[in-house]
Amino acid sequence: MKFMRLLAFIGALLAFCSIGLKICKQEPAMIKENGYGLMANAGNTYFGPKKRVSAQLVRVDVIMRDSPESAGPKLSSVEFNGQSIPLKPVDIHGGRGSGAFQLRPGKYKLRWTVNLDQHTWPRNVTHEEEVDVSPRDLWIQITVEGENASIT
C-alpha cells in the first residue's frame, strides 16, 4: 500500500514538473485583454528583407499617417516618384495606408499635401523631400506623418 502511494506521489510530482517546464519554455506569452487572447513576443524582431530581391533594385516602402494630434494636419495626397499613392480612410492609429516600390539607385521626389485646420491660412500645404536610394541599401522605409517625413 505504501508503495502504491509513493508511486502515485512521484507520478503527480513528475506531471507538475513537466507542466512547469512547458510554461517556462514558452517564448510567446499569452496576454488576456478584454477576453481575447493576443500573442506577444518578448524579443525584437526584424521584418525587413535579409537579401536583395534583385542586384539592381532596392525596395522602398512608404507608410502614411495623419498627425498624432487630434487637431493636427491631415494628409490629403501623397506622391512618390511621380506616382500617386491612394489614401485609405483613417484607422484607429491614424494610418492612411502604404505603398511599396522596387527602384534602381538614384534620387526620387516624395511630395505630400496636408490639410491644416480651417482656422489657419493656407489650409493646404505641400511638402517635398528628396529621397536618395543608395546601391548599398537593401530596403528603405519612408514614414510620412502629418507635416513630417522620416527616411530610414
NUGU-683736 format. One record per residue: residue number from 1; residue in three letters; x, y, z of N, C-alpha, C in turn. Coordinates in Angstrom, 1 decimal. Atoms other than C-alpha are relative to their C-alpha. Example, Ala and Ser with C-alpha at 12.3 -4.5 7.8 and 13.67 -1.06 7.14 Angstrom:
# NUGU-683736
node k=1	r=ALA	nu=0.9	nv=-1.2	nw=0.0	cau=12.3	cav=-4.5	caw=7.8	cu=0.9	cv=1.2	cw=0.0
node k=2	r=SER	nu=-0.9	nv=-1.1	nw=0.0	cau=13.7	cav=-1.1	caw=7.1	cu=-0.8	cv=1.1	cw=0.8
This chain:
# NUGU-683736
node k=1	r=MET	nu=0.8	nv=-1.2	nw=0.0	cau=0.0	cav=0.0	caw=0.0	cu=0.9	cv=1.3	cw=0.0
node k=2	r=LYS	nu=-0.9	nv=-1.2	nw=0.0	cau=2.9	cav=2.4	caw=0.8	cu=0.6	cv=0.2	cw=-1.3
node k=3	r=PHE	nu=-0.6	nv=0.0	nw=1.3	cau=4.5	cav=1.5	caw=-2.5	cu=-0.9	cv=0.7	cw=-1.0
node k=4	r=MET	nu=1.0	nv=-0.6	nw=0.9	cau=1.3	cav=2.5	caw=-4.4	cu=-0.1	cv=1.5	cw=0.2
node k=5	r=ARG	nu=0.1	nv=-1.5	nw=-0.3	cau=1.1	cav=5.9	caw=-2.6	cu=1.2	cv=0.7	cw=-0.4
node k=6	r=LEU	nu=-1.3	nv=-0.6	nw=0.4	cau=4.8	cav=6.6	caw=-3.2	cu=0.0	cv=0.1	cw=-1.6
node k=7	r=LEU	nu=0.0	nv=0.0	nw=1.4	cau=4.3	cav=5.7	caw=-6.9	cu=-1.0	cv=1.1	cw=-0.5
node k=8	r=ALA	nu=1.0	nv=-1.1	nw=0.4	cau=1.2	cav=8.0	caw=-7.2	cu=0.6	cv=1.3	cw=0.3
node k=9	r=PHE	nu=-0.6	nv=-1.3	nw=-0.4	cau=3.1	cav=10.8	caw=-5.4	cu=1.1	cv=0.4	cw=-1.0
node k=10	r=ILE	nu=-1.1	nv=-0.3	nw=1.0	cau=6.1	cav=10.5	caw=-7.8	cu=-0.6	cv=0.3	cw=-1.3
node k=11	r=GLY	nu=0.6	nv=-0.3	nw=1.3	cau=3.8	cav=10.4	caw=-10.8	cu=-0.6	cv=1.4	cw=-0.1
node k=12	r=ALA	nu=0.6	nv=-1.3	nw=-0.1	cau=1.9	cav=13.5	caw=-9.7	cu=1.1	cv=1.1	cw=0.0
node k=13	r=LEU	nu=-1.1	nv=-0.9	nw=0.0	cau=5.2	cav=15.3	caw=-9.0	cu=0.6	cv=0.2	cw=-1.4
node k=14	r=LEU	nu=-0.5	nv=-0.1	nw=1.4	cau=6.5	cav=14.5	caw=-12.5	cu=-0.9	cv=0.7	cw=-0.9
node k=15	r=ALA	nu=1.0	nv=-0.7	nw=0.9	cau=3.3	cav=15.7	caw=-14.1	cu=0.1	cv=1.5	cw=0.3
node k=16	r=PHE	nu=-0.1	nv=-1.5	nw=-0.4	cau=3.5	cav=19.1	caw=-12.2	cu=1.3	cv=0.6	cw=-0.5
node k=17	r=CYS	nu=-1.3	nv=-0.5	nw=0.5	cau=7.2	cav=19.4	caw=-13.1	cu=0.0	cv=0.2	cw=-1.5
node k=18	r=SER	nu=0.1	nv=-0.1	nw=1.4	cau=6.5	cav=18.8	caw=-16.8	cu=-0.8	cv=1.2	cw=-0.4
node k=19	r=ILE	nu=0.9	nv=-1.2	nw=0.3	cau=3.7	cav=21.4	caw=-16.8	cu=0.8	cv=1.2	cw=0.2
node k=20	r=GLY	nu=-0.8	nv=-1.2	nw=-0.4	cau=6.1	cav=23.9	caw=-15.1	cu=1.0	cv=0.2	cw=-1.1
node k=21	r=LEU	nu=-1.0	nv=-0.1	nw=1.0	cau=8.8	cav=23.2	caw=-17.7	cu=-0.6	cv=0.5	cw=-1.3
node k=22	r=LYS	nu=0.7	nv=-0.4	nw=1.2	cau=6.3	cav=23.7	caw=-20.6	cu=-0.3	cv=1.5	cw=0.1
node k=23	r=ILE	nu=0.4	nv=-1.4	nw=-0.2	cau=5.2	cav=27.1	caw=-19.1	cu=1.3	cv=0.8	cw=-0.1
node k=24	r=CYS	nu=-1.2	nv=-0.7	nw=0.0	cau=8.8	cav=28.2	caw=-18.6	cu=0.6	cv=0.1	cw=-1.4
node k=25	r=LYS	nu=-0.6	nv=0.0	nw=1.4	cau=9.9	cav=27.3	caw=-22.2	cu=-0.8	cv=0.8	cw=-1.0
node k=26	r=GLN	nu=0.8	nv=-0.7	nw=1.0	cau=7.1	cav=29.2	caw=-23.9	cu=0.6	cv=1.3	cw=-0.3
node k=27	r=GLU	nu=-0.6	nv=-1.3	nw=0.4	cau=8.6	cav=32.1	caw=-25.9	cu=-1.1	cv=1.0	cw=-0.2
node k=28	r=PRO	nu=1.1	nv=-1.1	nw=0.0	cau=5.4	cav=34.0	caw=-26.9	cu=-0.9	cv=-0.2	cw=1.2
node k=29	r=ALA	nu=0.9	nv=0.1	nw=-1.2	cau=3.3	cav=34.8	caw=-23.9	cu=-1.4	cv=0.4	cw=-0.4
node k=30	r=MET	nu=1.4	nv=-0.3	nw=0.3	cau=-0.5	cav=34.8	caw=-24.0	cu=-0.4	cv=1.1	cw=1.0
node k=31	r=ILE	nu=0.5	nv=-1.1	nw=-0.8	cau=-1.9	cav=38.1	caw=-22.8	cu=-1.5	cv=0.1	cw=-0.2
node k=32	r=LYS	nu=1.5	nv=-0.1	nw=0.1	cau=-5.6	cav=38.3	caw=-22.0	cu=-0.4	cv=1.5	cw=0.1
node k=33	r=GLU	nu=0.5	nv=-1.4	nw=0.1	cau=-7.2	cav=41.6	caw=-23.0	cu=-1.4	cv=0.0	cw=-0.4
node k=34	r=ASN	nu=1.4	nv=0.0	nw=0.3	cau=-10.9	cav=42.0	caw=-22.9	cu=-0.5	cv=-1.4	cw=-0.4
node k=35	r=GLY	nu=0.4	nv=1.4	nw=0.2	cau=-11.3	cav=38.2	caw=-23.0	cu=0.6	cv=-0.6	cw=-1.3
node k=36	r=TYR	nu=-0.5	nv=0.6	nw=1.2	cau=-9.4	cav=37.8	caw=-26.3	cu=1.5	cv=-0.3	cw=0.3
node k=37	r=GLY	nu=-1.4	nv=0.3	nw=-0.2	cau=-6.0	cav=36.1	caw=-26.4	cu=0.8	cv=0.6	cw=-1.1
node k=38	r=LEU	nu=-1.0	nv=-0.6	nw=0.9	cau=-3.2	cav=38.1	caw=-28.0	cu=1.3	cv=-0.6	cw=0.2
node k=39	r=MET	nu=-1.3	nv=0.6	nw=-0.1	cau=0.2	cav=36.8	caw=-28.8	cu=1.0	cv=1.2	cw=0.1
node k=40	r=ALA	nu=-1.1	nv=-1.0	nw=-0.2	cau=3.2	cav=38.9	caw=-27.6	cu=1.3	cv=-0.7	cw=0.0
node k=41	r=ASN	nu=-1.4	nv=0.5	nw=0.1	cau=6.8	cav=38.3	caw=-28.4	cu=0.9	cv=0.9	cw=0.8
node k=42	r=ALA	nu=-0.9	nv=-0.8	nw=-0.9	cau=9.4	cav=39.3	caw=-25.9	cu=1.2	cv=0.6	cw=-0.7
node k=43	r=GLY	nu=-1.2	nv=-0.5	nw=0.7	cau=12.3	cav=39.8	caw=-28.3	cu=-0.3	cv=1.0	cw=-1.1
node k=44	r=ASN	nu=0.1	nv=-0.9	nw=1.2	cau=13.0	cav=42.3	caw=-31.1	cu=0.0	cv=-0.9	cw=-1.2
node k=45	r=THR	nu=0.1	nv=0.8	nw=1.2	cau=12.0	cav=41.0	caw=-34.5	cu=0.2	cv=0.9	cw=-1.2
node k=46	r=TYR	nu=-0.2	nv=-0.8	nw=1.2	cau=13.3	cav=42.3	caw=-37.8	cu=-0.8	cv=-0.6	cw=-1.1
node k=47	r=PHE	nu=0.9	nv=0.5	nw=1.0	cau=10.7	cav=42.1	caw=-40.5	cu=0.5	cv=0.4	cw=-1.5
node k=48	r=GLY	nu=-0.4	nv=-0.4	nw=1.3	cau=12.7	cav=43.6	caw=-43.4	cu=0.7	cv=-1.1	cw=-0.8
node k=49	r=PRO	nu=-0.7	nv=1.1	nw=0.8	cau=14.5	cav=41.7	caw=-46.2	cu=1.4	cv=-0.3	cw=0.5
node k=50	r=LYS	nu=-1.3	nv=0.4	nw=-0.5	cau=17.6	cav=39.8	caw=-45.4	cu=1.0	cv=-0.1	cw=-1.2
node k=51	r=LYS	nu=-0.8	nv=-0.1	nw=1.2	cau=18.9	cav=39.8	caw=-49.0	cu=-0.7	cv=0.7	cw=-1.1
node k=52	r=ARG	nu=0.6	nv=-0.8	nw=1.1	cau=18.4	cav=41.7	caw=-52.2	cu=-1.0	cv=-0.9	cw=-0.9
node k=53	r=VAL	nu=1.0	nv=0.6	nw=0.9	cau=15.4	cav=40.9	caw=-54.4	cu=0.7	cv=-0.1	cw=-1.4
node k=54	r=SER	nu=-0.7	nv=0.0	nw=1.3	cau=17.5	cav=41.9	caw=-57.5	cu=1.3	cv=0.8	cw=0.2
node k=55	r=ALA	nu=-1.3	nv=-0.7	nw=-0.1	cau=21.1	cav=43.1	caw=-58.0	cu=-0.2	cv=1.5	cw=-0.2
node k=56	r=GLN	nu=0.1	nv=-1.5	nw=0.3	cau=19.9	cav=46.5	caw=-59.3	cu=-1.2	cv=0.7	cw=0.7
node k=57	r=LEU	nu=1.2	nv=-0.6	nw=-0.5	cau=16.6	cav=47.1	caw=-57.4	cu=0.1	cv=0.1	cw=1.6
node k=58	r=VAL	nu=0.1	nv=-0.2	nw=-1.5	cau=16.0	cav=48.4	caw=-53.8	cu=-1.5	cv=0.2	cw=0.3
node k=59	r=ARG	nu=1.4	nv=-0.1	nw=-0.5	cau=12.7	cav=48.0	caw=-52.0	cu=-0.2	cv=1.3	cw=0.8
node k=60	r=VAL	nu=0.4	nv=-1.2	nw=-0.7	cau=11.1	cav=51.3	caw=-50.9	cu=-1.4	cv=-0.1	cw=0.5
node k=61	r=ASP	nu=1.4	nv=0.0	nw=-0.6	cau=8.1	cav=51.3	caw=-48.5	cu=-0.3	cv=1.4	cw=0.5
node k=62	r=VAL	nu=0.5	nv=-1.3	nw=-0.5	cau=6.1	cav=54.5	caw=-47.9	cu=-1.2	cv=-0.3	cw=0.9
node k=63	r=ILE	nu=1.1	nv=0.2	nw=-0.9	cau=3.9	cav=54.4	caw=-44.8	cu=-0.6	cv=1.4	cw=0.3
node k=64	r=MET	nu=0.6	nv=-1.3	nw=-0.1	cau=1.4	cav=57.2	caw=-44.4	cu=-0.9	cv=0.1	cw=1.2
node k=65	r=ARG	nu=0.8	nv=-0.2	nw=-1.2	cau=-0.2	cav=58.5	caw=-41.2	cu=-0.4	cv=1.5	cw=0.1
node k=66	r=ASP	nu=0.3	nv=-1.4	nw=-0.4	cau=-2.1	cav=61.6	caw=-40.1	cu=0.8	cv=0.4	cw=1.2
node k=67	r=SER	nu=-0.6	nv=-0.5	nw=-1.2	cau=-0.7	cav=63.8	caw=-37.4	cu=-0.5	cv=-0.7	cw=1.3
node k=68	r=PRO	nu=0.5	nv=0.6	nw=-1.2	cau=-0.9	cav=62.2	caw=-33.9	cu=-0.9	cv=0.9	cw=0.8
node k=69	r=GLU	nu=0.9	nv=-0.9	nw=-0.7	cau=-2.6	cav=65.3	caw=-32.5	cu=-1.4	cv=0.0	cw=-0.7
node k=70	r=SER	nu=1.4	nv=0.1	nw=0.6	cau=-6.4	cav=65.3	caw=-32.9	cu=-0.3	cv=1.1	cw=-0.9
node k=71	r=ALA	nu=0.2	nv=-1.2	nw=0.8	cau=-6.4	cav=68.8	caw=-34.4	cu=1.1	cv=0.2	cw=-1.0
node k=72	r=GLY	nu=-1.2	nv=-0.2	nw=0.8	cau=-3.2	cav=68.3	caw=-36.3	cu=-0.3	cv=-0.2	cw=-1.5
node k=73	r=PRO	nu=0.1	nv=0.1	nw=1.5	cau=-2.6	cav=68.2	caw=-40.1	cu=-0.4	cv=-1.4	cw=-0.5
node k=74	r=LYS	nu=0.5	nv=1.3	nw=0.6	cau=-4.4	cav=65.5	caw=-42.1	cu=0.6	cv=-0.1	cw=-1.5
node k=75	r=LEU	nu=-0.5	nv=0.2	nw=1.4	cau=-2.9	cav=64.0	caw=-45.3	cu=-1.1	cv=0.1	cw=-1.0
node k=76	r=SER	nu=1.0	nv=0.0	nw=1.1	cau=-4.8	cav=64.8	caw=-48.5	cu=0.6	cv=-0.6	cw=-1.3
node k=77	r=SER	nu=-0.5	nv=0.8	nw=1.1	cau=-2.4	cav=63.4	caw=-51.1	cu=1.5	cv=-0.3	cw=0.2
node k=78	r=VAL	nu=-1.4	nv=0.4	nw=-0.1	cau=1.0	cav=61.6	caw=-51.3	cu=0.4	cv=-0.5	cw=-1.4
node k=79	r=GLU	nu=-0.6	nv=0.5	nw=1.2	cau=3.2	cav=61.1	caw=-54.4	cu=1.4	cv=-0.4	cw=0.2
node k=80	r=PHE	nu=-1.4	nv=0.4	nw=-0.1	cau=6.4	cav=59.2	caw=-54.7	cu=0.4	cv=-0.3	cw=-1.5
node k=81	r=ASN	nu=-0.5	nv=0.2	nw=1.4	cau=8.4	cav=59.3	caw=-58.0	cu=-1.0	cv=0.3	cw=-1.0
node k=82	r=GLY	nu=1.0	nv=-0.4	nw=1.0	cau=5.5	cav=61.0	caw=-59.8	cu=-1.2	cv=-0.9	cw=0.1
node k=83	r=GLN	nu=1.1	nv=0.9	nw=-0.1	cau=3.1	cav=58.2	caw=-58.8	cu=-0.8	cv=0.3	cw=1.2
node k=84	r=SER	nu=0.9	nv=-0.3	nw=-1.1	cau=0.1	cav=59.0	caw=-56.6	cu=-0.2	cv=-1.3	cw=0.8
node k=85	r=ILE	nu=0.3	nv=1.1	nw=-0.9	cau=-0.4	cav=56.7	caw=-53.6	cu=-1.4	cv=0.2	cw=0.5
node k=86	r=PRO	nu=1.3	nv=-0.2	nw=-0.5	cau=-4.0	cav=56.1	caw=-52.8	cu=-0.1	cv=0.0	cw=1.5
node k=87	r=LEU	nu=0.1	nv=-0.1	nw=-1.4	cau=-5.0	cav=57.2	caw=-49.3	cu=-1.3	cv=-0.8	cw=0.4
node k=88	r=LYS	nu=1.2	nv=0.7	nw=-0.6	cau=-7.4	cav=55.0	caw=-47.2	cu=-0.6	cv=0.8	cw=1.1
node k=89	r=PRO	nu=0.6	nv=-0.7	nw=-1.2	cau=-9.8	cav=56.2	caw=-44.5	cu=0.9	cv=-0.2	cw=1.2
node k=90	r=VAL	nu=-0.8	nv=0.1	nw=-1.2	cau=-8.1	cav=56.8	caw=-41.2	cu=-0.3	cv=-1.1	cw=0.9
node k=91	r=ASP	nu=0.3	nv=1.1	nw=-1.0	cau=-7.7	cav=53.8	caw=-38.9	cu=0.1	cv=0.5	cw=1.4
node k=92	r=ILE	nu=0.0	nv=-0.5	nw=-1.4	cau=-7.7	cav=54.0	caw=-35.1	cu=1.4	cv=0.5	cw=0.4
node k=93	r=HIS	nu=-1.3	nv=-0.5	nw=-0.3	cau=-3.9	cav=54.7	caw=-35.1	cu=0.4	cv=1.1	cw=-0.9
node k=94	r=GLY	nu=-0.4	nv=-1.1	nw=0.9	cau=-4.0	cav=57.4	caw=-37.7	cu=0.6	cv=-0.4	cw=-1.3
node k=95	r=GLY	nu=-0.5	nv=0.5	nw=1.2	cau=-2.8	cav=55.2	caw=-40.5	cu=-0.8	cv=0.3	cw=-1.2
node k=96	r=ARG	nu=0.8	nv=-0.3	nw=1.2	cau=-3.8	cav=56.1	caw=-44.0	cu=0.4	cv=-0.9	cw=-1.2
node k=97	r=GLY	nu=-0.4	nv=0.9	nw=1.1	cau=-2.1	cav=53.3	caw=-46.0	cu=1.5	cv=-0.1	cw=-0.2
node k=98	r=SER	nu=-1.4	nv=0.1	nw=0.3	cau=1.2	cav=52.4	caw=-47.6	cu=0.1	cv=-0.3	cw=-1.5
node k=99	r=GLY	nu=-0.3	nv=0.3	nw=1.4	cau=2.9	cav=52.0	caw=-50.9	cu=1.4	cv=-0.7	cw=0.0
node k=100	r=ALA	nu=-1.3	nv=0.7	nw=0.1	cau=5.8	cav=49.7	caw=-52.0	cu=0.5	cv=0.1	cw=-1.4
node k=101	r=PHE	nu=-0.6	nv=-0.2	nw=1.3	cau=8.2	cav=50.3	caw=-54.8	cu=1.3	cv=-0.8	cw=-0.1
node k=102	r=GLN	nu=-1.3	nv=0.6	nw=0.3	cau=11.2	cav=48.5	caw=-56.3	cu=0.7	cv=0.9	cw=-1.0
node k=103	r=LEU	nu=-0.6	nv=-1.0	nw=0.8	cau=13.6	cav=51.1	caw=-57.7	cu=1.5	cv=-0.2	cw=-0.1
node k=104	r=ARG	nu=-1.4	nv=-0.1	nw=0.2	cau=17.0	cav=51.5	caw=-59.1	cu=0.6	cv=1.1	cw=0.9
node k=105	r=PRO	nu=-0.6	nv=-1.1	nw=-0.7	cau=19.5	cav=53.5	caw=-57.1	cu=-0.1	cv=1.3	cw=-0.7
node k=106	r=GLY	nu=0.1	nv=-1.3	nw=0.6	cau=19.1	cav=57.2	caw=-57.6	cu=-0.7	cv=1.0	cw=1.0
node k=107	r=LYS	nu=0.7	nv=-1.0	nw=-0.8	cau=17.3	cav=60.3	caw=-56.4	cu=-1.4	cv=0.1	cw=-0.4
node k=108	r=TYR	nu=1.4	nv=0.0	nw=0.3	cau=13.5	cav=60.4	caw=-56.2	cu=-0.7	cv=1.0	cw=0.9
node k=109	r=LYS	nu=0.8	nv=-1.0	nw=-0.6	cau=10.9	cav=63.0	caw=-55.2	cu=-1.1	cv=-0.6	cw=0.8
node k=110	r=LEU	nu=1.1	nv=0.3	nw=-0.8	cau=8.5	cav=62.5	caw=-52.3	cu=-0.8	cv=1.3	cw=0.2
node k=111	r=ARG	nu=0.8	nv=-1.2	nw=-0.2	cau=5.7	cav=65.1	caw=-52.3	cu=-1.3	cv=-0.4	cw=0.7
node k=112	r=TRP	nu=1.2	nv=0.2	nw=-0.7	cau=2.8	cav=65.2	caw=-49.9	cu=-0.7	cv=1.3	cw=0.4
node k=113	r=THR	nu=0.8	nv=-1.2	nw=-0.3	cau=0.0	cav=67.7	caw=-49.2	cu=-0.8	cv=-0.3	cw=1.3
node k=114	r=VAL	nu=0.8	nv=0.1	nw=-1.2	cau=-1.6	cav=68.2	caw=-45.8	cu=-1.0	cv=1.1	cw=0.1
node k=115	r=ASN	nu=1.1	nv=-0.9	nw=-0.2	cau=-4.8	cav=69.8	caw=-44.9	cu=0.0	cv=0.5	cw=1.5
node k=116	r=LEU	nu=0.0	nv=-0.5	nw=-1.3	cau=-4.5	cav=72.1	caw=-41.9	cu=-1.4	cv=0.3	cw=0.5
node k=117	r=ASP	nu=1.4	nv=-0.3	nw=-0.5	cau=-7.5	cav=73.1	caw=-39.7	cu=-0.5	cv=1.2	cw=-0.7
node k=118	r=GLN	nu=0.6	nv=-1.0	nw=0.8	cau=-9.9	cav=75.6	caw=-41.1	cu=0.2	cv=1.4	cw=0.5
node k=119	r=HIS	nu=-0.3	nv=-1.3	nw=-0.6	cau=-8.7	cav=78.5	caw=-38.9	cu=1.3	cv=0.5	cw=-0.4
node k=120	r=THR	nu=-1.3	nv=-0.5	nw=0.4	cau=-5.2	cav=78.7	caw=-40.3	cu=0.1	cv=0.2	cw=-1.5
node k=121	r=TRP	nu=-0.1	nv=-0.2	nw=1.4	cau=-4.1	cav=80.0	caw=-43.6	cu=1.5	cv=-0.2	cw=-0.4
node k=122	r=PRO	nu=0.9	nv=0.7	nw=1.0	cau=-3.1	cav=78.5	caw=-46.0	cu=-0.5	cv=-1.3	cw=0.5
node k=123	r=ARG	nu=0.6	nv=1.2	nw=-0.5	cau=-5.3	cav=75.5	caw=-45.5	cu=0.7	cv=-1.3	cw=-0.5
node k=124	r=ASN	nu=-0.7	nv=1.1	nw=0.5	cau=-3.4	cav=73.2	caw=-47.7	cu=1.5	cv=0.4	cw=-0.2
node k=125	r=VAL	nu=-1.4	nv=-0.3	nw=0.1	cau=0.4	cav=73.0	caw=-47.5	cu=0.7	cv=-1.2	cw=-0.7
node k=126	r=THR	nu=-0.7	nv=1.1	nw=0.7	cau=2.6	cav=70.9	caw=-49.9	cu=1.4	cv=0.0	cw=0.4
node k=127	r=HIS	nu=-1.4	nv=0.2	nw=-0.4	cau=5.9	cav=69.5	caw=-48.7	cu=0.7	cv=-0.9	cw=-1.1
node k=128	r=GLU	nu=-0.7	nv=0.8	nw=0.9	cau=8.6	cav=68.0	caw=-50.8	cu=1.3	cv=-0.5	cw=0.6
node k=129	r=GLU	nu=-1.3	nv=0.5	nw=-0.5	cau=11.6	cav=65.8	caw=-49.9	cu=0.6	cv=-0.9	cw=-1.1
node k=130	r=GLU	nu=-0.7	nv=0.8	nw=1.0	cau=14.3	cav=64.2	caw=-52.0	cu=0.5	cv=-1.2	cw=0.7
node k=131	r=VAL	nu=-0.4	nv=1.3	nw=-0.5	cau=15.0	cav=60.5	caw=-51.3	cu=1.1	cv=-0.5	cw=-0.8
node k=132	r=ASP	nu=-1.1	nv=0.5	nw=0.7	cau=18.4	cav=59.2	caw=-52.1	cu=0.1	cv=-1.5	cw=0.2
node k=133	r=VAL	nu=-0.1	nv=1.4	nw=-0.1	cau=18.4	cav=55.5	caw=-52.8	cu=1.4	cv=-0.4	cw=-0.4
node k=134	r=SER	nu=-1.4	nv=0.4	nw=0.2	cau=21.9	cav=54.1	caw=-52.5	cu=0.1	cv=-1.4	cw=-0.5
node k=135	r=PRO	nu=-0.1	nv=1.4	nw=0.4	cau=23.1	cav=50.9	caw=-54.2	cu=0.3	cv=-0.9	cw=1.1
node k=136	r=ARG	nu=-0.3	nv=0.8	nw=-1.1	cau=24.2	cav=49.7	caw=-50.8	cu=-1.3	cv=-0.4	cw=0.8
node k=137	r=ASP	nu=1.2	nv=0.2	nw=-0.8	cau=20.6	cav=49.8	caw=-49.4	cu=-0.7	cv=-1.3	cw=-0.5
node k=138	r=LEU	nu=0.8	nv=1.2	nw=0.2	cau=18.6	cav=46.6	caw=-49.1	cu=-1.5	cv=0.5	cw=-0.1
node k=139	r=TRP	nu=1.4	nv=-0.4	nw=-0.3	cau=15.4	cav=48.4	caw=-48.0	cu=0.0	cv=1.4	cw=0.6
node k=140	r=ILE	nu=0.2	nv=-1.4	nw=-0.6	cau=14.2	cav=52.0	caw=-47.3	cu=-1.4	cv=0.1	cw=0.4
node k=141	r=GLN	nu=1.4	nv=-0.2	nw=-0.5	cau=11.2	cav=52.8	caw=-45.2	cu=-0.1	cv=1.5	cw=0.2
node k=142	r=ILE	nu=0.4	nv=-1.4	nw=-0.1	cau=9.7	cav=56.3	caw=-45.5	cu=-1.3	cv=0.1	cw=0.7
node k=143	r=THR	nu=1.2	nv=-0.3	nw=-0.8	cau=7.2	cav=57.4	caw=-42.9	cu=-0.4	cv=1.4	cw=-0.1
node k=144	r=VAL	nu=0.6	nv=-1.4	nw=0.1	cau=5.0	cav=60.4	caw=-43.7	cu=-1.0	cv=0.1	cw=1.1
node k=145	r=GLU	nu=0.9	nv=-0.2	nw=-1.1	cau=3.3	cav=61.6	caw=-40.5	cu=-0.3	cv=1.4	cw=0.1
node k=146	r=GLY	nu=0.4	nv=-1.4	nw=0.0	cau=1.4	cav=64.8	caw=-40.9	cu=0.9	cv=0.9	cw=-0.9
node k=147	r=GLU	nu=-0.9	nv=-0.8	nw=0.7	cau=3.9	cav=67.5	caw=-41.9	cu=1.4	cv=-0.5	cw=0.0
node k=148	r=ASN	nu=-1.4	nv=0.5	nw=-0.1	cau=7.0	cav=65.4	caw=-41.1	cu=0.1	cv=-1.3	cw=-0.8
node k=149	r=ALA	nu=-0.3	nv=1.2	nw=0.7	cau=8.7	cav=62.7	caw=-43.1	cu=1.4	cv=-0.5	cw=0.6
node k=150	r=SER	nu=-1.2	nv=0.6	nw=-0.5	cau=11.4	cav=60.3	caw=-41.8	cu=0.4	cv=-1.1	cw=-1.0
node k=151	r=ILE	nu=-0.5	nv=1.0	nw=0.9	cau=13.6	cav=58.1	caw=-44.0	cu=1.0	cv=-0.9	cw=0.7
node k=152	r=THR	nu=-0.9	nv=0.9	nw=-0.7	cau=15.2	cav=55.0	caw=-42.5	cu=0.4	cv=-1.1	cw=-0.9
